[in-house]
Amino acid sequence: QELRQDLDKAISLIPGPSRVNLHAIYAETNGKSVGRDAQGPEHYTQWIAWAKNKKIGLDFNPSFFAHPKAANSLTLTSPDPATREYWIRHGEASRRIASAMGAALGTPCVNNIWIPDGAKDTPYDRWGPRQRLADALDTIFAQAYPEGTLVDALEGKLFGIGLEDFTAGSHDFYLGYCAAHRKTLCMDLGHFHPTESVADKLSSCLQFLPSVLIHASRGIRWDSDHVLIYNDEIRALCAEAVRGCALDRIYFSLDFFDASINRVAAWVIGARAFRKALLAGLLEPHAMLRQQE
C-alpha cells in the first residue's frame, strides 16, 4: 500500500501518461507462503484494481534472484533438473500473470525475463548452460495467450558482480533467440561495455526484430543503475528512435534503483529527464538534416 501511495505521488509529478512495471516480488499473498512458481493473477488483484482506477497499464517481470533456489546464480541454466524446473514454472507463471494484467487493463503487458546465471571465473563448458537456457525458454513460451494481452521480452547482460567471466543470457544469445522466435529484445543501457552505444543498435536490431524494450538507466563504470539524467547517452537514444520512425516498435522503461535518493524523487527526476530527451528528438528538423547529409 505504501508503494502504491508513493507511485501515486510520483505520477502526479510526471506530465503525460504513465505505466508501472512490477516484479514478482511485489505479489500480495495475504500473509500466506506462496512459491514464485505457484503465483497467479489472484496475487495481483489489488495492483490491477489500482491500475484500472488510475487508467494506466501494467508491465511485469519474473524475479529470478534473491531466493534460496538461486543461491549459486543458477536458475534456468542449472544442471539440477529440480532447480531448473522450479524456475521454468516461475517463468510460466509470470506469463500467466502478465496476460491476465493485459486482458484486465486493455493494454498489452510486457513480460521481461532476466536471469542472473553465469560464472565468476572461466568455466570449461559454455555450451551446456546456453543449450539448457534455450530449451527452458522454449518450454516457458510454449503456452499461447490471447493476442494483445502479452509481449514476451528477453534481457541480456554483459556481466554482473560475482559473474564477471560468463553470463549465459548475453546480448548475443538473446538477439539470436529473439530473431529466431519473434520475441522482443530488451536492451539495458547499463548492460554493455561502457563505450558501446545502445542508440547505434536500434537501427540494426529493428531491421530483424518486431520490437525492442529499452531499460533506461545510467551506469557509472558498470551497471550501477544511477537515476537517469538528461545526458548525451539518453538524448542519442531518443533521437535515433525518432529518426527511424520506430517509436511504435520500442517499449521505453526506466530501470534504476539508486539507494542514495528518495524513490519518489528518483522516479520523477528520471521520468522527466527521459521525456525531455524524447521531446528533443521529436523537435529535430529531420527532413532537412537527412537531406543535407
N, C-alpha and C positions, 0 to 999 in steps of 0.2 A: 504494500500500500504506500509506503514511504517512497519507493522508487517511482511509482505512478504519479505521486504528487510532485516529485522533482521533475519528471518529464512534462507534466502539465505546465510548470513554471518555465521550463526551457522552451517549450513550443510557443508559449505566449510571447517570447522574446525573439523568435526566429521568424522573419517575414516569409510568407508563402506557405504552401502545403508541406507537410512533413510525413514521414513514415517512421516506424520504430522497429528495430531489429532485436529479437530476443534470442538468448541462448537457452539450451535445455536445462541449465542450472536454475532458471527462473520459474520452473514448474511450481504450481501451488497444489500440494497434496493433502491439505488439511491435517498436517501432523503425521500422516502415515508414511511409512518407509516404502518408497516405490523405486525400483531399479530403473536406471535410464533405459534399459531395454524393454521396460514394461510401461513406459509413458504413453499417454494417449491424448487426444484433443480435450478430454474431460479435465485434464490438469491445466488447461489454459483458458477455461471458460471465462474467468474474470478478466484476463487480458483481452480476449476477443470482445467481451461486452464493453470494456473501456475504450478499445479502438473504435468500435461501432458507434459509441456515443460521441467520440471526437471526430468521426468521419475520416479516419486515417487507415492506412494499410499496415499490415504486419509482415515482417520477414523473419526467418528462423535460422538457427544454427544448432546442429547436434554438438554436444560438448565431449570431445574425446580426450579429456585431460582432467587433472585434479580428482583422481579416482583410484582406488586400490588396484583395479584391473588394468590401469595404465602406468603402474609403478615403474616399469622398465622402459617407458616411452615406446611401447609396442602395443598397437591396437589391431588395426585391420591387416597388418603385416606379421602379426605374431605367429611363430611356428607352432604355438599351442592351439589346437583346434577349439578348445572350450573358450579361451580368451577371444580368439578371432570371431567365433560365432556370437559371443555376447555383444561385441561391438557392431557386428553386422546387424543384429536385431535392433541395436540403438539407431543405426543409420536408417533402417526400415521404418522404425517408429517416428523418426524425425520427419520423414516424407509424409507419413500419415497425418501428423500434426500440421505440417505446413499446408497440405492440400485442404484440410478442414478450415484452416485460417483463411486461405484464399477463397474458398467457397462461401464462407460466412460473411466475408467483408467485400466480396465482389471485385477483388483485385488480386492478380497472381502473387503468391507468396514465394519469394526467392529463398530456397533452402540451400545453404552453402556448407559444404563439407571441408573441414581442415583437420588433419591428423598430425600428431607430433612425432610420428615414427621415424627412427633413424639411429645413428650410432655416433658416439663421441669421437672415436678414433677408427682408423682404417679397417673396415670389415672385409673379410675374404669374399663373401657372397653378396653381391649387389643385385643379382638376377632373381634369386628366390623371393626376397621381400617384395619386389615390384611385381612379380608374377602373382603372388598372393594378394597384393593390393588390387590388381586388375580383376582377378577373379571375385574378390569380395565386392568390388563396385558393381560388377555385373549382377551379382545377387541382389544387392541393395536396390538397383534400378530396375529389377525385373518386373515389379508391380507397376501397372499403368494407372494413372489417375485422370480424372476429368480434365479436358483441355481448358486452359485458362485459370486453373487453380494453383498450379505448381510450376516453378522454374528450378531445375537442378543445376547447381554450380559446384565447382571444384577449385580449391585454392592451394597453390603451390608455395614453396618457400625455399630460400637458398640454404639457410642453416638456422639452428636455434641454440640457446645456451645448453650445453650438455650434448648437443647433436652437431658438433662443428664439422665433422667429416662427411657424413652421409645423411641425406634427407630422402626418404623413399618417395614421398609425394613432391617431387621437384616441379619446377615450371615446365620443363621439357616433357616430363611424364604426363602431366595433366593437359598440356597443349595437344599432345598426340591423342590422349583418350577423348578429350572434348571434340576434337576434329573428327575422330572416327565414329563417335556416338552422338554427335549433335547436342552436346551439353554446353553450358555457359562456363567460360573460363574466368576465374577470379584472379585479379592481379592486385596485390597489396603493394603500395609504394615503398614499404619498408622491407620487402621480401626479395630484393635483388642486390647485386653489387652496387655500392654507393654511386658509381659512375654510370650505371645503366639508366636509361630513360624509359619509363612506362609510357610516356606520351608517344615516343617513337614506335612502341609496339602496337599501338592501336591500328595503324594503317596496314600492318602485317596480319595481325590476328583476325581482324574483321573481314579480311578477304576470304577467310575459310570457315569462320565460326558464326553461328547465328547471333550471338550476343556475348558481351563480356560484363563482368561485375568488377567495379573498382572499389578497393578499400583504400580510402584516402587517409593517410597518416603521415607523420613527419618523423622519420628516423634520424637520429643523430649518432653517426658512426656505426650503428647497427639498428635492428628492428626495435627501437626503443619506444615507439608509439607516443611521441610527444603530440600535444594538441596542435591541430592544423592552424597555420597562419597563412596570410596572403603572400606567398613567396614564388620564386621563379618556377619551381617544380610543379606546383598546382596550377599556375597560370598556363604553363605549356601544355599540361594535360587537358585542361578545359578548352584551350584554343584548338588543339588537334581534334577533339571530339566535335567541335562546331565545324571546323574546316572540312571534315569528312562527312558532314551531314549525317552523323552517327548517333545523335542524341537519343533516338528512339531504339537504339540497339545496345545502349550502355545503362547499367544499373549503377548509380553512384551511391556509395555508402561511406559513412565516417567510421574509422576504426582506430581509436586511440584510447589509452587508459592511463593518462599521466596522473600519478597519485600525489603530485605536488600542488594540485589545484582543485578547488571545489568542482564536483562533477557537473552541476548546473552551469557554472561559468564555462567549463570546458566544452560542453555541448554547444552552448550559444556562440562562443568565440569561434569554434571550429566550423560550425554550420554557416555562420555569416561570412567567414573568410572564404569558404568554398563557393558560396553563392556570388560573392564579389568577383571571384576568378571566372566563374561561368558567365557572368554579365560582361566582363571584359572581353571574353572570347566572342560573345554574341555581337559586340559592338565593333569588331574589326571590319574594315571595308574589304570583305573577302574577294569580291569580283575584281576590284581594282588591283589588289595585291597579287592575285593569281595571274592576271593579265600582264602586269608589269614584269613578273618573274619569267 
